Amino acid sequence: MLVDPSLAVGERGAPSADAVVVSHAHEDHLVAIDQLPAPVHVHEADVAAVRSFEVLLAGSGLPEEAAREFGRSLASDFHVRSRPDALAVADGHRFELGGRTATVVHLPGHTAEHCSLLVEPDGFFYVADIDLSSLGPFHGDVGSSLADFERSLEGCGAVEARWYGTFHHKGVIDGRGSSVAG
Ligand SMILES: [Zn+2]
């Protein structure tokens, strides 16, 4: 399973995978998404933005001229294209990986569809953009909600894991002794 194809994955060349999971429909998690041969999964709340570049762009909430400029950046800097066959998954969806599972945990706020993945029995909780230290404290798009984000922070803290993995700044955090919110 490949989770959140990033610029680094794009540069190295995507590893072979049977499935791709996207935590949420932001360009830095969707690099060259149309090039990946495996099925792509994203939470049902905004699967439309992965299926259609135009929907993704509209979700930025930018006025027309700025949206055009942003669209050019998505296409040229992040190589984002429509992925019309993206599959919708719901909270609690479990991927069977052979000896381990990855369970979708819907933690909205940063975006409406934002999800984390709990990998068991290892106890690795990939929290994606729950940690926005290097960008935040908060940023999002038209589907964002601060109230949902705060609820998701609480929900995230309630998950017992051995490691917490973030997409952006903090990397891997050992245990619950360290605050996920920094
Ligand atoms: Zn994001």
Backbone and ligand atoms as CSV (ligand in chain L), in Angstrom:
chain,resi,resn,atom,element,x,y,z
A,1,MET,N,N,0.842,-1.191,0.000
A,1,MET,CA,C,0.000,0.000,0.000
A,1,MET,C,C,0.883,1.250,0.000
A,2,LEU,N,N,0.592,2.140,-0.892
A,2,LEU,CA,C,1.282,3.432,-0.944
A,2,LEU,C,C,0.320,4.487,-0.397
A,3,VAL,N,N,0.765,5.236,0.608
A,3,VAL,CA,C,-0.084,6.241,1.233
A,3,VAL,C,C,0.449,7.632,0.903
A,4,ASP,N,N,-0.411,8.484,0.403
A,4,ASP,CA,C,-0.095,9.874,0.114
A,4,ASP,C,C,1.121,10.061,-0.806
A,5,PRO,N,N,0.959,9.767,-2.091
A,5,PRO,CA,C,2.060,10.021,-3.033
A,5,PRO,C,C,2.476,11.493,-2.997
A,6,SER,N,N,3.724,11.727,-2.604
A,6,SER,CA,C,4.229,13.075,-2.334
A,6,SER,C,C,5.227,13.472,-3.416
A,7,LEU,N,N,5.771,14.684,-3.295
A,7,LEU,CA,C,6.813,15.110,-4.229
A,7,LEU,C,C,8.024,14.185,-4.147
A,8,ALA,N,N,8.380,13.762,-2.929
A,8,ALA,CA,C,9.538,12.874,-2.760
A,8,ALA,C,C,9.292,11.546,-3.463
A,9,VAL,N,N,8.070,11.015,-3.350
A,9,VAL,CA,C,7.732,9.766,-4.042
A,9,VAL,C,C,7.794,9.992,-5.544
A,10,GLY,N,N,7.287,11.158,-5.975
A,10,GLY,CA,C,7.322,11.479,-7.392
A,10,GLY,C,C,8.733,11.524,-7.937
A,11,GLU,N,N,9.670,12.081,-7.145
A,11,GLU,CA,C,11.061,12.194,-7.595
A,11,GLU,C,C,11.760,10.844,-7.646
A,12,ARG,N,N,11.472,10.006,-6.645
A,12,ARG,CA,C,12.135,8.688,-6.586
A,12,ARG,C,C,11.521,7.705,-7.565
A,13,GLY,N,N,10.284,7.965,-7.961
A,13,GLY,CA,C,9.530,6.986,-8.742
A,13,GLY,C,C,8.734,6.142,-7.778
A,14,ALA,N,N,7.447,6.054,-8.008
A,14,ALA,CA,C,6.568,5.366,-7.062
A,14,ALA,C,C,6.931,3.886,-6.966
A,15,PRO,N,N,6.991,3.345,-5.740
A,15,PRO,CA,C,7.213,1.909,-5.593
A,15,PRO,C,C,5.979,1.152,-6.081
A,16,SER,N,N,6.178,-0.098,-6.447
A,16,SER,CA,C,5.003,-0.871,-6.874
A,16,SER,C,C,4.114,-1.088,-5.652
A,17,ALA,N,N,2.816,-1.005,-5.859
A,17,ALA,CA,C,1.866,-1.152,-4.755
A,17,ALA,C,C,0.570,-1.716,-5.309
A,18,ASP,N,N,-0.171,-2.421,-4.443
A,18,ASP,CA,C,-1.461,-2.982,-4.851
A,18,ASP,C,C,-2.586,-1.983,-4.646
A,19,ALA,N,N,-2.341,-1.008,-3.768
A,19,ALA,CA,C,-3.384,-0.017,-3.480
A,19,ALA,C,C,-2.724,1.302,-3.102
A,20,VAL,N,N,-3.405,2.387,-3.410
A,20,VAL,CA,C,-2.963,3.727,-3.015
A,20,VAL,C,C,-4.056,4.314,-2.130
A,21,VAL,N,N,-3.644,4.934,-1.027
A,21,VAL,CA,C,-4.596,5.630,-0.160
A,21,VAL,C,C,-4.161,7.088,-0.064
A,22,VAL,N,N,-5.121,7.975,-0.229
A,22,VAL,CA,C,-4.862,9.407,-0.126
A,22,VAL,C,C,-5.582,9.919,1.116
A,23,SER,N,N,-4.830,10.539,2.025
A,23,SER,CA,C,-5.446,10.982,3.287
A,23,SER,C,C,-6.447,12.106,3.058
A,24,HIS,N,N,-6.178,12.958,2.066
A,24,HIS,CA,C,-7.106,14.038,1.743
A,24,HIS,C,C,-6.672,14.669,0.419
A,25,ALA,N,N,-7.585,15.422,-0.176
A,25,ALA,CA,C,-7.372,15.913,-1.545
A,25,ALA,C,C,-6.640,17.252,-1.558
A,26,HIS,N,N,-5.375,17.234,-1.128
A,26,HIS,CA,C,-4.502,18.391,-1.309
A,26,HIS,C,C,-3.363,17.982,-2.225
A,27,GLU,N,N,-2.885,18.953,-3.021
A,27,GLU,CA,C,-1.963,18.652,-4.109
A,27,GLU,C,C,-0.688,17.940,-3.667
A,28,ASP,N,N,-0.193,18.267,-2.451
A,28,ASP,CA,C,1.066,17.665,-2.012
A,28,ASP,C,C,0.906,16.194,-1.617
A,29,HIS,N,N,-0.342,15.707,-1.609
A,29,HIS,CA,C,-0.620,14.289,-1.326
A,29,HIS,C,C,-1.099,13.558,-2.587
A,30,LEU,N,N,-1.088,14.266,-3.697
A,30,LEU,CA,C,-1.694,13.731,-4.934
A,30,LEU,C,C,-0.729,13.796,-6.117
A,31,VAL,N,N,0.572,13.794,-5.831
A,31,VAL,CA,C,1.552,14.026,-6.894
A,31,VAL,C,C,1.482,12.900,-7.939
A,32,ALA,N,N,1.289,13.299,-9.179
A,32,ALA,CA,C,1.229,12.358,-10.319
A,32,ALA,C,C,0.271,11.198,-10.051
A,33,ILE,N,N,-0.851,11.516,-9.431
A,33,ILE,CA,C,-1.805,10.487,-9.003
A,33,ILE,C,C,-2.343,9.680,-10.188
A,34,ASP,N,N,-2.383,10.305,-11.351
A,34,ASP,CA,C,-2.921,9.600,-12.521
A,34,ASP,C,C,-1.934,8.582,-13.094
A,35,GLN,N,N,-0.660,8.646,-12.638
A,35,GLN,CA,C,0.367,7.739,-13.169
A,35,GLN,C,C,0.431,6.411,-12.420
A,36,LEU,N,N,-0.236,6.335,-11.274
A,36,LEU,CA,C,-0.101,5.136,-10.441
A,36,LEU,C,C,-1.045,4.047,-10.927
A,37,PRO,N,N,-0.512,2.850,-11.166
A,37,PRO,CA,C,-1.363,1.803,-11.732
A,37,PRO,C,C,-2.366,1.211,-10.742
A,38,ALA,N,N,-2.093,1.316,-9.447
A,38,ALA,CA,C,-2.971,0.673,-8.450
A,38,ALA,C,C,-4.231,1.513,-8.212
A,39,PRO,N,N,-5.310,0.868,-7.724
A,39,PRO,CA,C,-6.522,1.615,-7.383
A,39,PRO,C,C,-6.245,2.657,-6.296
A,40,VAL,N,N,-6.875,3.824,-6.433
A,40,VAL,CA,C,-6.687,4.926,-5.482
A,40,VAL,C,C,-7.928,5.043,-4.598
A,41,HIS,N,N,-7.710,5.142,-3.280
A,41,HIS,CA,C,-8.815,5.225,-2.322
A,41,HIS,C,C,-8.749,6.550,-1.568
A,42,VAL,N,N,-9.913,7.143,-1.344
A,42,VAL,CA,C,-9.986,8.388,-0.582
A,42,VAL,C,C,-11.336,8.421,0.127
A,43,HIS,N,N,-11.417,9.162,1.238
A,43,HIS,CA,C,-12.672,9.197,1.993
A,43,HIS,C,C,-13.808,9.763,1.136
A,44,GLU,N,N,-14.993,9.227,1.359
A,44,GLU,CA,C,-16.167,9.551,0.533
A,44,GLU,C,C,-16.560,11.037,0.587
A,45,ALA,N,N,-16.147,11.771,1.641
A,45,ALA,CA,C,-16.601,13.159,1.787
A,45,ALA,C,C,-16.125,14.063,0.652
A,46,ASP,N,N,-14.981,13.726,0.034
A,46,ASP,CA,C,-14.531,14.571,-1.071
A,46,ASP,C,C,-13.772,13.769,-2.118
A,47,VAL,N,N,-14.272,12.590,-2.421
A,47,VAL,CA,C,-13.635,11.780,-3.469
A,47,VAL,C,C,-13.732,12.502,-4.811
A,48,ALA,N,N,-14.727,13.372,-4.960
A,48,ALA,CA,C,-14.925,14.107,-6.218
A,48,ALA,C,C,-13.710,14.957,-6.567
A,49,ALA,N,N,-13.003,15.468,-5.551
A,49,ALA,CA,C,-11.848,16.331,-5.800
A,49,ALA,C,C,-10.650,15.539,-6.315
A,50,VAL,N,N,-10.596,14.252,-6.016
A,50,VAL,CA,C,-9.528,13.409,-6.566
A,50,VAL,C,C,-9.924,12.942,-7.963
A,51,ARG,N,N,-11.217,12.739,-8.146
A,51,ARG,CA,C,-11.686,12.283,-9.471
A,51,ARG,C,C,-11.585,13.383,-10.525
A,52,SER,N,N,-11.671,14.657,-10.091
A,52,SER,CA,C,-11.709,15.757,-11.062
A,52,SER,C,C,-10.830,16.919,-10.623
A,53,PHE,N,N,-9.895,17.264,-11.481
A,53,PHE,CA,C,-8.996,18.389,-11.225
A,53,PHE,C,C,-9.796,19.684,-11.044
A,54,GLU,N,N,-10.877,19.863,-11.810
A,54,GLU,CA,C,-11.691,21.084,-11.726
A,54,GLU,C,C,-12.357,21.195,-10.356
A,55,VAL,N,N,-12.838,20.072,-9.834
A,55,VAL,CA,C,-13.463,20.084,-8.502
A,55,VAL,C,C,-12.405,20.406,-7.442
A,56,LEU,N,N,-11.225,19.823,-7.594
A,56,LEU,CA,C,-10.118,20.087,-6.663
A,56,LEU,C,C,-9.800,21.578,-6.636
A,57,LEU,N,N,-9.722,22.168,-7.803
A,57,LEU,CA,C,-9.384,23.588,-7.925
A,57,LEU,C,C,-10.481,24.459,-7.298
A,58,ALA,N,N,-11.744,24.121,-7.565
A,58,ALA,CA,C,-12.860,24.874,-6.996
A,58,ALA,C,C,-12.818,24.816,-5.465
A,59,GLY,N,N,-12.307,23.711,-4.922
A,59,GLY,CA,C,-12.234,23.536,-3.470
A,59,GLY,C,C,-11.245,24.465,-2.798
A,60,SER,N,N,-10.380,25.114,-3.593
A,60,SER,CA,C,-9.426,26.055,-3.002
A,60,SER,C,C,-10.137,27.310,-2.515
A,61,GLY,N,N,-11.296,27.627,-3.109
A,61,GLY,CA,C,-12.051,28.815,-2.710
A,61,GLY,C,C,-11.429,30.115,-3.195
A,62,LEU,N,N,-10.464,30.022,-4.109
A,62,LEU,CA,C,-9.779,31.231,-4.578
A,62,LEU,C,C,-10.605,31.937,-5.652
A,63,PRO,N,N,-10.483,33.263,-5.763
A,63,PRO,CA,C,-11.140,33.963,-6.870
A,63,PRO,C,C,-10.519,33.544,-8.200
A,64,GLU,N,N,-11.222,33.874,-9.292
A,64,GLU,CA,C,-10.940,33.295,-10.605
A,64,GLU,C,C,-9.465,33.364,-11.037
A,65,GLU,N,N,-8.903,34.579,-10.985
A,65,GLU,CA,C,-7.535,34.767,-11.477
A,65,GLU,C,C,-6.534,33.976,-10.617
A,66,ALA,N,N,-6.712,34.064,-9.300
A,66,ALA,CA,C,-5.817,33.347,-8.382
A,66,ALA,C,C,-5.979,31.836,-8.553
A,67,ALA,N,N,-7.216,31.392,-8.823
A,67,ALA,CA,C,-7.463,29.959,-9.021
A,67,ALA,C,C,-6.755,29.466,-10.274
A,68,ARG,N,N,-6.747,30.317,-11.329
A,68,ARG,CA,C,-6.053,29.926,-12.564
A,68,ARG,C,C,-4.560,29.737,-12.299
A,69,GLU,N,N,-4.006,30.698,-11.564
A,69,GLU,CA,C,-2.583,30.648,-11.217
A,69,GLU,C,C,-2.284,29.401,-10.370
A,70,PHE,N,N,-3.158,29.158,-9.393
A,70,PHE,CA,C,-3.009,27.995,-8.509
A,70,PHE,C,C,-3.085,26.706,-9.336
A,71,GLY,N,N,-4.016,26.683,-10.284
A,71,GLY,CA,C,-4.180,25.509,-11.149
A,71,GLY,C,C,-2.916,25.214,-11.936
A,72,ARG,N,N,-2.268,26.291,-12.417
A,72,ARG,CA,C,-1.017,26.103,-13.166
A,72,ARG,C,C,0.050,25.485,-12.263
A,73,SER,N,N,0.089,25.952,-11.005
A,73,SER,CA,C,1.072,25.425,-10.057
A,73,SER,C,C,0.782,23.948,-9.741
A,74,LEU,N,N,-0.500,23.616,-9.556
A,74,LEU,CA,C,-0.846,22.212,-9.265
A,74,LEU,C,C,-0.386,21.300,-10.404
A,75,ALA,N,N,-0.605,21.777,-11.629
A,75,ALA,CA,C,-0.275,20.942,-12.782
A,75,ALA,C,C,1.233,20.860,-13.006
A,76,SER,N,N,1.954,22.008,-12.878
A,76,SER,CA,C,3.370,21.991,-13.239
A,76,SER,C,C,4.271,21.628,-12.057
A,77,ASP,N,N,3.958,22.086,-10.853
A,77,ASP,CA,C,4.829,21.810,-9.698
A,77,ASP,C,C,4.500,20.469,-9.041
A,78,PHE,N,N,3.212,20.100,-9.025
A,78,PHE,CA,C,2.789,18.885,-8.305
A,78,PHE,C,C,2.317,17.772,-9.253
A,79,HIS,N,N,2.233,18.094,-10.542
A,79,HIS,CA,C,1.845,17.083,-11.537
A,79,HIS,C,C,0.509,16.434,-11.207
A,80,VAL,N,N,-0.400,17.226,-10.657
A,80,VAL,CA,C,-1.723,16.696,-10.295
A,80,VAL,C,C,-2.604,16.647,-11.538
A,81,ARG,N,N,-3.277,15.521,-11.717
A,81,ARG,CA,C,-4.251,15.340,-12.795
A,81,ARG,C,C,-5.496,14.688,-12.185
A,82,SER,N,N,-6.562,14.678,-12.955
A,82,SER,CA,C,-7.769,13.983,-12.508
A,82,SER,C,C,-7.493,12.483,-12.405
A,83,ARG,N,N,-8.122,11.862,-11.416
A,83,ARG,CA,C,-8.049,10.402,-11.286
A,83,ARG,C,C,-9.501,9.907,-11.205
A,84,PRO,N,N,-10.173,9.831,-12.378
A,84,PRO,CA,C,-11.626,9.621,-12.391
A,84,PRO,C,C,-12.096,8.305,-11.793
A,85,ASP,N,N,-11.190,7.312,-11.666
A,85,ASP,CA,C,-11.623,6.024,-11.113
A,85,ASP,C,C,-11.342,5.899,-9.611
A,86,ALA,N,N,-11.021,7.009,-8.930
A,86,ALA,CA,C,-10.748,6.944,-7.486
A,86,ALA,C,C,-11.948,6.354,-6.747
A,87,LEU,N,N,-11.651,5.519,-5.754
A,87,LEU,CA,C,-12.689,4.798,-5.015
A,87,LEU,C,C,-12.946,5.471,-3.667
A,88,ALA,N,N,-14.220,5.514,-3.267
A,88,ALA,CA,C,-14.593,6.126,-1.989
A,88,ALA,C,C,-14.546,5.090,-0.876
A,89,VAL,N,N,-13.970,5.477,0.269
A,89,VAL,CA,C,-14.010,4.616,1.463
A,89,VAL,C,C,-14.611,5.413,2.616
A,90,ALA,N,N,-15.134,4.684,3.594
A,90,ALA,CA,C,-15.775,5.314,4.751
A,90,ALA,C,C,-14.919,5.112,5.997
A,91,ASP,N,N,-15.246,5.856,7.034
A,91,ASP,CA,C,-14.603,5.690,8.343
A,91,ASP,C,C,-14.691,4.220,8.756
A,92,GLY,N,N,-13.601,3.666,9.242
A,92,GLY,CA,C,-13.605,2.279,9.697
A,92,GLY,C,C,-13.254,1.268,8.619
A,93,HIS,N,N,-13.121,1.721,7.378
A,93,HIS,CA,C,-12.751,0.787,6.305
A,93,HIS,C,C,-11.404,0.149,6.638
A,94,ARG,N,N,-11.341,-1.163,6.473
A,94,ARG,CA,C,-10.118,-1.865,6.855
A,94,ARG,C,C,-9.463,-2.496,5.634
A,95,PHE,N,N,-8.207,-2.142,5.409
A,95,PHE,CA,C,-7.430,-2.757,4.340
A,95,PHE,C,C,-6.684,-3.951,4.932
A,96,GLU,N,N,-6.844,-5.105,4.312
A,96,GLU,CA,C,-6.131,-6.311,4.754
A,96,GLU,C,C,-4.809,-6.369,4.005
A,97,LEU,N,N,-3.702,-6.334,4.741
A,97,LEU,CA,C,-2.389,-6.251,4.107
A,97,LEU,C,C,-1.584,-7.534,4.272
A,98,GLY,N,N,-2.216,-8.585,4.766
A,98,GLY,CA,C,-1.487,-9.835,4.969
A,98,GLY,C,C,-0.685,-9.776,6.253
A,99,GLY,N,N,-1.277,-10.219,7.355
A,99,GLY,CA,C,-0.579,-10.168,8.641
A,99,GLY,C,C,-0.717,-8.833,9.344
A,100,ARG,N,N,-1.226,-7.837,8.679
A,100,ARG,CA,C,-1.517,-6.568,9.323
A,100,ARG,C,C,-2.678,-5.897,8.590
A,101,THR,N,N,-3.281,-4.962,9.307
A,101,THR,CA,C,-4.407,-4.225,8.726
A,101,THR,C,C,-4.134,-2.728,8.826
A,102,ALA,N,N,-4.759,-1.979,7.949
A,102,ALA,CA,C,-4.719,-0.514,8.020
A,102,ALA,C,C,-6.170,-0.036,8.020
A,103,THR,N,N,-6.554,0.629,9.103
A,103,THR,CA,C,-7.942,1.049,9.274
A,103,THR,C,C,-8.065,2.554,9.084
A,104,VAL,N,N,-9.042,2.945,8.271
A,104,VAL,CA,C,-9.293,4.360,7.995
A,104,VAL,C,C,-9.981,4.994,9.206
A,105,VAL,N,N,-9.399,6.093,9.694
A,105,VAL,CA,C,-9.998,6.845,10.805
A,105,VAL,C,C,-10.292,8.254,10.287
A,106,HIS,N,N,-11.567,8.567,10.156
A,106,HIS,CA,C,-11.954,9.871,9.603
A,106,HIS,C,C,-11.729,10.953,10.648
A,107,LEU,N,N,-10.814,11.868,10.375
A,107,LEU,CA,C,-10.502,12.963,11.309
A,107,LEU,C,C,-10.595,14.285,10.532
A,108,PRO,N,N,-11.817,14.762,10.287
A,108,PRO,CA,C,-12.017,15.953,9.453
A,108,PRO,C,C,-11.615,17.240,10.172
A,109,GLY,N,N,-11.555,18.311,9.412
A,109,GLY,CA,C,-11.233,19.627,9.970
A,109,GLY,C,C,-10.275,20.348,9.056
A,110,HIS,N,N,-9.075,19.777,8.908
A,110,HIS,CA,C,-8.121,20.333,7.928
A,110,HIS,C,C,-8.810,20.376,6.567
A,111,THR,N,N,-9.465,19.281,6.202
A,111,THR,CA,C,-10.423,19.233,5.102
A,111,THR,C,C,-11.562,18.322,5.557
A,112,ALA,N,N,-12.669,18.337,4.800
A,112,ALA,CA,C,-13.836,17.541,5.208
A,112,ALA,C,C,-13.554,16.050,5.146
A,113,GLU,N,N,-12.671,15.644,4.207
A,113,GLU,CA,C,-12.453,14.213,4.006
A,113,GLU,C,C,-11.189,13.703,4.700
A,114,HIS,N,N,-10.487,14.558,5.403
A,114,HIS,CA,C,-9.180,14.176,5.952
A,114,HIS,C,C,-9.270,12.909,6.820
A,115,CYS,N,N,-8.392,11.944,6.522
A,115,CYS,CA,C,-8.372,10.670,7.242
A,115,CYS,C,C,-6.964,10.317,7.694
A,116,SER,N,N,-6.912,9.549,8.772
A,116,SER,CA,C,-5.665,8.953,9.218
A,116,SER,C,C,-5.774,7.451,9.013
A,117,LEU,N,N,-4.676,6.742,9.227
A,117,LEU,CA,C,-4.667,5.285,9.061
A,117,LEU,C,C,-3.992,4.649,10.272
A,118,LEU,N,N,-4.676,3.699,10.886
A,118,LEU,CA,C,-4.102,2.975,12.020
A,118,LEU,C,C,-3.649,1.598,11.534
A,119,VAL,N,N,-2.335,1.365,11.614
A,119,VAL,CA,C,-1.764,0.094,11.151
A,119,VAL,C,C,-1.561,-0.814,12.366
A,120,GLU,N,N,-2.195,-1.989,12.302
A,120,GLU,CA,C,-2.127,-2.947,13.410
A,120,GLU,C,C,-1.683,-4.317,12.876
A,121,PRO,N,N,-1.007,-5.147,13.687
A,121,PRO,CA,C,-0.791,-4.984,15.122
A,121,PRO,C,C,0.393,-4.088,15.476
A,122,ASP,N,N,1.063,-3.474,14.489
A,122,ASP,CA,C,2.264,-2.685,14.788
A,122,ASP,C,C,2.011,-1.530,15.746
A,123,GLY,N,N,0.809,-0.928,15.625
A,123,GLY,CA,C,0.531,0.230,16.458
A,123,GLY,C,C,1.100,1.503,15.868
A,124,PHE,N,N,1.081,1.592,14.541
A,124,PHE,CA,C,1.549,2.811,13.872
A,124,PHE,C,C,0.339,3.612,13.405
A,125,PHE,N,N,0.232,4.830,13.887
A,125,PHE,CA,C,-0.912,5.671,13.530
A,125,PHE,C,C,-0.406,6.809,12.647
A,126,TYR,N,N,-0.725,6.691,11.369
A,126,TYR,CA,C,-0.344,7.747,10.421
A,126,TYR,C,C,-1.420,8.831,10.480
A,127,VAL,N,N,-1.065,9.989,11.035
A,127,VAL,CA,C,-2.081,11.019,11.297
A,127,VAL,C,C,-2.158,12.071,10.189
A,128,ALA,N,N,-1.306,11.938,9.168
A,128,ALA,CA,C,-1.354,12.816,7.987
A,128,ALA,C,C,-1.224,14.291,8.391
A,129,ASP,N,N,-2.209,15.128,8.033
A,129,ASP,CA,C,-2.088,16.571,8.277
A,129,ASP,C,C,-2.776,17.023,9.559
A,130,ILE,N,N,-2.868,16.125,10.538
A,130,ILE,CA,C,-3.258,16.563,11.881
A,130,ILE,C,C,-2.162,17.487,12.420
A,131,ASP,N,N,-0.924,17.178,12.075
A,131,ASP,CA,C,0.202,18.041,12.449
A,131,ASP,C,C,0.471,19.026,11.317
A,132,LEU,N,N,0.272,20.304,11.614
A,132,LEU,CA,C,0.529,21.347,10.610
A,132,LEU,C,C,1.585,22.320,11.130
A,133,SER,N,N,2.500,21.820,11.969
A,133,SER,CA,C,3.466,22.694,12.645
A,133,SER,C,C,4.212,23.604,11.688
A,134,SER,N,N,4.647,23.054,10.558
A,134,SER,CA,C,5.492,23.846,9.674
A,134,SER,C,C,4.683,24.787,8.784
A,135,LEU,N,N,3.370,24.650,8.783
A,135,LEU,CA,C,2.521,25.443,7.892
A,135,LEU,C,C,1.493,26.262,8.641
A,136,GLY,N,N,1.153,25.827,9.821
A,136,GLY,CA,C,-0.044,26.312,10.521
A,136,GLY,C,C,0.226,27.434,11.489
A,137,PRO,N,N,-0.526,27.531,12.571
A,137,PRO,CA,C,-1.174,26.371,13.198
A,137,PRO,C,C,-2.326,25.740,12.408
A,138,PHE,N,N,-2.854,26.416,11.417
A,138,PHE,CA,C,-3.970,25.818,10.691
A,138,PHE,C,C,-4.022,26.382,9.294
A,139,HIS,N,N,-4.325,25.529,8.332
A,139,HIS,CA,C,-4.680,26.004,7.005
A,139,HIS,C,C,-5.586,24.964,6.381
A,140,GLY,N,N,-6.287,25.320,5.321
A,140,GLY,CA,C,-7.205,24.357,4.739
A,140,GLY,C,C,-7.798,24.862,3.454
A,141,ASP,N,N,-9.054,24.525,3.221
A,141,ASP,CA,C,-9.738,24.942,1.999
A,141,ASP,C,C,-11.209,25.199,2.328
A,142,VAL,N,N,-12.067,25.269,1.315
A,142,VAL,CA,C,-13.460,25.644,1.590
A,142,VAL,C,C,-14.192,24.598,2.432
A,143,GLY,N,N,-13.683,23.372,2.485
A,143,GLY,CA,C,-14.327,22.327,3.290
A,143,GLY,C,C,-13.776,22.230,4.702
A,144,SER,N,N,-12.891,23.151,5.087
A,144,SER,CA,C,-12.250,23.069,6.400
A,144,SER,C,C,-13.180,23.542,7.511
A,145,SER,N,N,-12.914,23.048,8.721
A,145,SER,CA,C,-13.703,23.470,9.885
A,145,SER,C,C,-12.826,23.413,11.128
A,146,LEU,N,N,-12.678,24.570,11.780
A,146,LEU,CA,C,-11.869,24.601,13.002
A,146,LEU,C,C,-12.481,23.755,14.104
A,147,ALA,N,N,-13.810,23.784,14.202
A,147,ALA,CA,C,-14.491,22.996,15.245
A,147,ALA,C,C,-14.240,21.503,15.025
A,148,ASP,N,N,-14.349,21.070,13.755
A,148,ASP,CA,C,-14.082,19.655,13.455
A,148,ASP,C,C,-12.615,19.322,13.725
A,149,PHE,N,N,-11.728,20.269,13.406
A,149,PHE,CA,C,-10.295,20.038,13.614
A,149,PHE,C,C,-10.006,19.827,15.102
A,150,GLU,N,N,-10.636,20.645,15.943
A,150,GLU,CA,C,-10.424,20.492,17.387
A,150,GLU,C,C,-10.953,19.153,17.878
A,151,ARG,N,N,-12.119,18.753,17.364
A,151,ARG,CA,C,-12.660,17.435,17.735
A,151,ARG,C,C,-11.730,16.324,17.257
A,152,SER,N,N,-11.171,16.506,16.067
A,152,SER,CA,C,-10.275,15.481,15.521
A,152,SER,C,C,-8.981,15.388,16.332
A,153,LEU,N,N,-8.489,16.529,16.837
A,153,LEU,CA,C,-7.296,16.492,17.697
A,153,LEU,C,C,-7.569,15.654,18.934
A,154,GLU,N,N,-8.769,15.836,19.509
A,154,GLU,CA,C,-9.137,15.034,20.685
A,154,GLU,C,C,-9.247,13.567,20.304
A,155,GLY,N,N,-9.896,13.294,19.178
A,155,GLY,CA,C,-10.063,11.910,18.730
A,155,GLY,C,C,-8.728,11.247,18.462
A,156,CYS,N,N,-7.823,12.006,17.901
A,156,CYS,CA,C,-6.490,11.518,17.584
A,156,CYS,C,C,-5.752,11.137,18.867
A,157,GLY,N,N,-5.862,12.004,19.863
A,157,GLY,CA,C,-5.186,11.757,21.133
A,157,GLY,C,C,-5.744,10.546,21.859
A,158,ALA,N,N,-6.972,10.164,21.520
A,158,ALA,CA,C,-7.605,9.023,22.191
A,158,ALA,C,C,-7.150,7.690,21.600
A,159,VAL,N,N,-6.473,7.727,20.465
A,159,VAL,CA,C,-6.025,6.481,19.831
A,159,VAL,C,C,-4.682,6.066,20.434
A,160,GLU,N,N,-4.673,4.862,20.990
A,160,GLU,CA,C,-3.443,4.314,21.579
A,160,GLU,C,C,-2.565,3.783,20.457
A,161,ALA,N,N,-1.396,4.355,20.307
A,161,ALA,CA,C,-0.486,3.839,19.288
A,161,ALA,C,C,0.940,3.846,19.822
A,162,ARG,N,N,1.763,3.036,19.220
A,162,ARG,CA,C,3.175,2.995,19.613
A,162,ARG,C,C,3.931,4.138,18.943
A,163,TRP,N,N,3.550,4.411,17.713
A,163,TRP,CA,C,4.148,5.524,16.971
A,163,TRP,C,C,3.057,6.330,16.289
A,164,TYR,N,N,3.302,7.629,16.165
A,164,TYR,CA,C,2.414,8.513,15.406
A,164,TYR,C,C,3.246,9.114,14.265
A,165,GLY,N,N,2.774,8.925,13.054
A,165,GLY,CA,C,3.529,9.429,11.900
A,165,GLY,C,C,2.810,10.602,11.272
A,166,THR,N,N,3.540,11.688,11.014
A,166,THR,CA,C,2.923,12.867,10.404
A,166,THR,C,C,3.451,13.039,8.976
A,167,PHE,N,N,2.697,13.738,8.171
A,167,PHE,CA,C,3.120,13.924,6.775
A,167,PHE,C,C,4.163,15.022,6.655
A,168,HIS,N,N,3.993,16.114,7.409
A,168,HIS,CA,C,4.813,17.294,7.152
A,168,HIS,C,C,6.038,17.409,8.054
A,169,HIS,N,N,5.884,17.936,9.214
A,169,HIS,CA,C,7.005,18.514,9.936
A,169,HIS,C,C,7.656,17.549,10.920
A,170,LYS,N,N,6.848,16.935,11.756
A,170,LYS,CA,C,7.407,16.268,12.928
A,170,LYS,C,C,7.935,14.873,12.645
A,171,GLY,N,N,7.494,14.265,11.567
A,171,GLY,CA,C,7.964,12.911,11.276
A,171,GLY,C,C,7.296,11.902,12.183
A,172,VAL,N,N,8.097,10.987,12.745
A,172,VAL,CA,C,7.532,9.924,13.591
A,172,VAL,C,C,7.719,10.293,15.055
A,173,ILE,N,N,6.629,10.202,15.802
A,173,ILE,CA,C,6.628,10.535,17.233
A,173,ILE,C,C,6.460,9.233,18.012
A,174,ASP,N,N,7.326,9.025,19.019
A,174,ASP,CA,C,7.253,7.819,19.846
A,174,ASP,C,C,6.219,7.983,20.932
A,175,GLY,N,N,5.185,7.159,20.882
A,175,GLY,CA,C,4.256,7.047,21.995
A,175,GLY,C,C,3.457,8.295,22.302
A,176,ARG,N,N,2.560,8.152,23.286
A,176,ARG,CA,C,1.651,9.246,23.603
A,176,ARG,C,C,2.276,10.267,24.533
A,177,GLY,N,N,3.465,9.994,25.056
A,177,GLY,CA,C,4.121,10.930,25.961
A,177,GLY,C,C,4.395,12.268,25.300
A,178,SER,N,N,4.650,12.239,23.984
A,178,SER,CA,C,4.855,13.481,23.248
A,178,SER,C,C,3.508,13.926,22.701
A,179,SER,N,N,3.244,15.205,22.792
A,179,SER,CA,C,1.969,15.719,22.292
A,179,SER,C,C,1.968,15.735,20.779
A,180,VAL,N,N,0.920,15.153,20.173
A,180,VAL,CA,C,0.815,15.128,18.712
A,180,VAL,C,C,0.646,16.532,18.181
A,181,ALA,N,N,-0.074,17.371,18.945
A,181,ALA,CA,C,-0.335,18.747,18.484
A,181,ALA,C,C,0.880,19.636,18.697
A,182,GLY,N,N,1.924,19.120,19.308
A,182,GLY,CA,C,3.162,19.885,19.481
A,182,GLY,C,C,3.013,20.903,20.598
L,1,ZN,ZN,ZN,-3.307,19.209,3.517
